[in-house]
């Protein structure tokens, strides 16, 4: 993978490159299907069966069923497609941001506001 | 020949759609963002564009990872919005301009930009919301449109210098179009934000303000940075500033700032607005 090239290391960040696109293909494809309301309903009715239908591997399925965003990213998930899964659970970007950074939603929102004051 | 009246760059966060649908423009959270737009609408009323060329990135409505074009140009009579999966209202269709689309395609490929052409193309919030912000509540939208999609989803992304040159080629194409149409170029996305990972919520006000300033006076300034460096400086989605740079590339010669606004936060994003007029 990656032809031995050095990747830039950015703390807390993984670039969604070819390695991740290969790794996460099934997970992202499932999330892409959530553009359809029928598919969202089918997922909600039986998340586990829906993950199997789209061929998610064990790591991807466990991440989806536990709703752990960092685990979904580690399994190759892309933020834009994962956001469609978040939408099914009514999670907005501050919910997702708070979960990933280990703070409460209010704390996460306060951090964003603080970034505007610097 | 067609005339480029100017360019406008603007943020495209999905929740802007919900705020519009719920009439929250004067809500304290949204007001600093929405209050940026009246001067731009006034300028548009004055320069009267017939066509808008929109440079943006799709977020998994039209394009998936099965086929991911670096640059794609719409060539349809009409562009439809559709369910994006995150619960924002679907907006009515937008009128295309097939003559300009095919002139752009001919000219860009002659200029060695081997773009993907799309006679069917769904347009997501990154296309629809800027039009809603510039021409609020006007359905159908009063301008014809041409969507130009830039990949900012799957790395490697096109380099900043390449995006600027792509924008220059778009500008040359528009200005060589045998038409008396007036064209506004719109670039959407940014500014600094990062949705995913332990660095989620990253914002860089200092860099954003420098970028907005330099985009007017010295647009090549940002091309000193590689795409990974831009991610480090602006976040994984802040890199959508490539769409702003492409838009700026389409404006030849000196430009002047018509109006700018910058506000943190809208959702997880540092929101920016910058309208420029060709001097």
Interface residues (C-beta under 8 A of the other chain):
Chain A: X7 X8 X10 X11 X12 X13 X14 X15 X16 X17 X18 X21 X25 X28 X29 X31 X32 X34 X35 X36 X37 X40 X69 X70 X73 X78 X79 X80 X81 X82 X83 X84 X86 X87 X88 X92 X93 X94 X96 X97 X100 X101 X108 X109 X111 X112 X113 X115 X116 X118
Chain B: X15 X59 X60 X61 X64 X65 X66 X82 X83 X84 X85 X86 X87 X153 X154 X155 X156 X194 X195 X196 X197 X198 X199 X200 X201 X202 X203 X205 X206 X226 X228 X229 X231 X232 X236 X237 X263 X264 X265 X267 X268 X270
